């Protein structure tokens, strides 16, 4: 390990946390040759810490391959981490025996990204949804009634229990996946890009369904996505990942209107705003080059090789040598950048109409917020998330 | 489903016709003279002319073919040049031996092969896996006749006198005989297709003993079957084990396996219910294909272990230029092969609901 351990980020235990992730690391060894010697390791998730509070929806965004999905799976221990701890309701998931873990699965579930691959093609919908009930000895006696109830809950015809997954469309299959996850009445659901494999017209329906279910059952979600507007729509807090690191964490208003990490600003820049006036005035940064390899991540701050702020500040040395910890930069707002204050002051990536108002004044902030709100409304509709109804 | 089966059966007719034609032509292309092959090198021309005329071999070949097809349409497979008996009788007597051998070999190969495949896949790269796959590689590479002779030598010669000795030839030990079920059940007076079926089953030593409760001969018949079945089943066993392993490893990497784990199922249920059931599809294909191989392997196995089945009869018929027997047996084997493939296709629909038979 060349990078400085991110120990400062370990937060004081939040009493409201349902899931508490501490210094989670997931590395995949690259094995080569006859003797399967380790030639290197992919640092898919490298020392991240955060918490998910009871009843909240934490959105997790980032580019493909940044470790979002791996993190999500480790949170319910579908994947064993290399190091670090995950506490679920105060219990260390890594210390559970196989039997204890299986019983714990009643309380935490996952909705997978791919509604096609994640359902066993050989099983009927009825057996897919009732299998968790059977395993956890729930609703014995009237299991099929419960299955029908669940199907109705997710908006499917309850009489479809004898059909096979291939007889359904993508959106319907995702509903089956949701019914399956809900069957055991979990408290926490990892939504692993639940809508990205779906048709745009279906995305809104499934998203609204997830929101309704959250209200109805008081669920806690980890919502993984790469669609920034969807995450904003559904989340109470948003985390941004880059190359296995959590670079920023905070409420959507902070993340979307005054991001404190240059990467977040670059991400926002990439989202077009369907308002030509705002779009023309907006300052955007386009990231060039590829994401560096997670096998050999850059030293210091992992983003410095592509960072516009680093260039603008004259390439400060600590960006190259020191791994920035995730630190408090505002109310419930954390970012992992040595120069987060400079990033906050910048206007890069954020949409606003009144560009000429001097920065920093309360009037400017208010104007910017208003502009962002205005820009965000059509923006959301464009992505098909503003509820179109079932 | 029924329509699918009927259509497949109809489609089999031209295939069957092609087979009849090719077999008929190939049999005539074997150099040599059926008369001299049957009656000896020194048979006189007059005797031979008579022989050839008696069996209609003096007719032009297209005419012979026409007559043969006409006979077939009546369910008559002709009369053996060598034995002077109807080929159907020969089949009822000898096919059961081959069918029995093939079934036992296939049962051995399938049960043990799938078991080994599942164990290797679920303990991937462990000692069990490495040893099994190493063994499978050897199993695939050993020719049936080598393995057969080695087994016969080891179990009948080296282990002679020990409790582990196994008989290397025949279906029953001398002095032991079975009463055919037709007699036990008092069916000796019966005629027609049911009688044919009863005779067929009664020639399968193991089934006959099982059905009539002759436990002593059953044990003896089973002991006689071990070596030939192992010799014949080893190659399919190795192939099935490898196929099961790789297919199961493929399936275990799929998303719905992760779903099954997320549901909180035990690993055993994940592997058996979600993994194996989906992994069996290619294995079933392989088993169906192996059956063809088993029939050809049966020729060698029957020769080594002195079993008078179809394989040995065909070999003898070829050396004796017994055209009628060659044709009759080949057609019966081809029909069997077509039926097996149909069964395999139908079983796909059971294994994978996405496949609709239409």
Interface residues (C-beta under 8 A of the other chain):
Chain A: X76 X78 X98 X102 X103 X104 X105 X106 X109 X110 X112 X114 X117 X118 X119 X120 X121 X122 X131 X132 X135 X136 X164 X166 X177 X180 X184
Chain B: X254 X255 X256 X258 X259 X260 X261 X262 X263 X264 X265 X266 X267 X269 X274 X277 X278 X351 X352 X353 X354
